[in-house]
């Protein structure tokens, strides 16, 4: 199935999604990679607020390249999500609803996704230019000193994504290969 979603999202918005479904995501998406996640944890440890509203939010694990003249953003392909596994459960427990990246996630993240009715969506790796087309507006909101890893507020329209982890425990990295081997010609 294909779904259209607009951020911020609720548990009810995400409940119908199943691993393998496709999503066209619109609205606000924040960018954050390793260094930004570390700084977010430092803020939380000090009892300080995050630099964006976390409830119902979507975080894209991307460090975009500089934009060319006339463009909003440069290439915006996903980075490996596993590098955020140590931080993701805490953010999900605070209300983050959507993670966007590439690659498998650990068991603790999977449990946090189910516990919070969240989802993990994959952006197409190697297609950063395609992903950039959906970005209509960009604003650096904090930690500009991190360069490409600064936290950005993106306004996106119909960003093409695939559900990897759903709120019910579905995992496309498990069900996809299992389905292939079950149905492949001998």
C-alpha positions, 0 to 999 in steps of 0.5 A, spaced: 500 500 500 502 507 499 500 512 504 500 520 504 502 523 511 503 530 513 508 531 519 507 532 525 504 525 525 500 521 531 500 514 533 493 513 529 496 516 523 502 511 523 498 505 525 495 502 518 502 502 516 506 495 515 513 493 513 514 494 505 508 499 504 511 506 501 509 513 504 509 520 500 511 524 506 510 532 506 511 537 512 516 538 516 522 534 517 528 535 521 535 533 519 540 530 525 546 525 524 551 522 529 554 529 532 547 532 532 544 526 536 550 527 541 548 534 542 541 533 543 543 528 549 547 533 552 541 538 552 536 532 555 541 530 560 542 538 562 534 538 563 534 543 557 529 543 551 531 540 544 532 545 538 525 543 535 518 540 537 519 532 538 512 530 539 510 527 532 516 529 529 520 526 523 528 526 523 532 524 517 539 522 518 542 526 512 548 530 512 546 534 505 551 537 500 551 544 499 546 547 494 548 549 487 545 556 485 537 556 484 537 549 489 534 549 496 539 543 498 544 539 495 544 531 494 540 529 500 541 521 501 540 517 507 546 515 512 547 509 516 541 509 521 545 504 526 549 510 528 543 513 531 541 506 535 544 509 542 540 515 541 533 513 538 529 510 543 530 516 548 527 520 542 522 516 541 520 515 548 519 523 548 515 523 542 519 522 536 514 518 531 518 517 524 526 516 523 528 516 516 535 513 514 538 506 511 540 500 514 538 495 519 536 497 526 538 494 533 533 490 537 532 496 542 530 501 537 525 496 534 522 495 541 522 502 542 518 503 535 513 498 537 512 501 544 511 508 542 507 506 535 512 509 531 515 507 524 522 507 521 522 509 514 528 508 509 530 513 504 533 510 497 540 510 498 545 512 492 539 517 490 541 523 494 539 527 488 532 524 487 531 525 495 533 532 494 527 534 489 522 533 495 525 538 499 522 545 498 525 549 503 531 549 508 533 552 514 539 551 519 536 551 526 542 550 530 549 547 531 551 551 524 558 549 526 557 542 525 557 543 517 553 538 513 551 535 520 547 541 523 540 540 524 536 543 519 528 544 518 526 541 511 519 543 508 518 537 504 513 535 499 511 527 497 518 525 499 518 517 497 520 512 503 519 505 504 516 502 511 522 498 514 519 498 521 512 498 523 508 500 529 506 492 530 513 489 530 514 488 522 521 489 519 522 489 512 529 486 513 526 480 516 520 479 512 522 481 505 528 476 504 523 470 508 518 472 502 523 472 497 526 465 499 518 462 500 516 464 493 522 464 489 523 459 483 527 453 484 
